[in-house]
């Protein structure tokens, strides 16, 4: 089919630099319904909905619209104090440094981030150029991790002209064990509890048009306040890892990574995507093996080729020793945590109907230390069925599918619902509540067949056929979201 869709954005952090029309739309799912992008333009009254991206050397952008000028600034913090455009350059204060990557630390599967000790008053400051957030919408996003129990005020992001003046000091922090943000005497408190030794995606949105402050935790709205006056500070440095609340400066104790500041109010769908889309592989040229989601977990192939796909291009596997893999998935089956929600959605087009493996997860790229999640089963070599399984049990034997035909398959998991299989957007079956094994390690996604895994139902054999539009989520997506992905 191979119809052209929207080209991935050059700056997937915010504003597109390439505009293309498409005869087939692309669904970027986040929230209860899909956000379907038909076309985007570099000049628009309403800023486009796009994917965030981390750990990629793309430029921060300034894009004029009829309504306002939108500025997007991104600090990856991979041993760098500069933003991605090398304009907003920070200074590490009081011995602040960077943490190292480990194979068992959730979220940060590669790269680095700020490592801060609050007792040493450590933070990063960006003094110039001044970022004007007065009387306008903006969104602050970042990932945070505390190695000790949260207590008192833990500063995440701040800018302050006058700490005692109403609406002239901006801050995002953890107060006690909950998110807290505001502009001095104009604040909002979160409702969820944050725990130590866990990564959280946090976001603070101010919508100037609706006069609302909104807090998000892991992509989900945590609090909202209406009739909130705008921020009015006309000078002040940006501080990452430190905030000033009245006369008291407070500091974060732990890690901060991937800080993003955008001068528009991002939607709930955009925030959810940034927090929970673990990977998205379109297999489209010119970079077919790159992750087009927010995490930049680019992949590698062996013995596979790029062919015409369901949407633009797809990857085609030829059997044994033909596979694709990418590293950086902490919340899937057989990963860091046990029984945490996840989802996998993709299009498949078998060329041969033999029993085989399509989706694997492993933590060491070696035999046995892996999990076969999805495959095909056939006892005739003519007809075949989709198979989904837990570590070894339970299993779902899906419907028969045909060679030479594109079929959309989604697998979702939560402890409450267990594994659930959808085919072409329609619910096929569920296992019911079941625990899911873990390895304690960040894992590799493997497509095709790479290694023999312990398996009761999915045959350790090379898949022959094409795969397209692969989405990995660190949550259980909904029926509506599955239907949207299957309708592109």
PyMOL commands that set and color helices and strands:
alter all, ss='L'
color gray80, all
select helices_A, chain A and resi 118-120+268-276+479-485
alter helices_A, ss='H'
color red, helices_A
select strands_A, chain A and resi 26-29+34-37+61-64+69-75+91-93+97-99+113-116+123-126+138-145+153-160+169-175+178-182+187-189+199-207+212-217+220-225+238-240+242-245+248-251+254-262+277-281+299-302+305-308+313-318+323-329+342-350+356-362+370-377+384-389+395-401+407-414+418-423+426-430+443-448+464-473
alter strands_A, ss='S'
color yellow, strands_A
deselect
rebuild
show_as cartoon
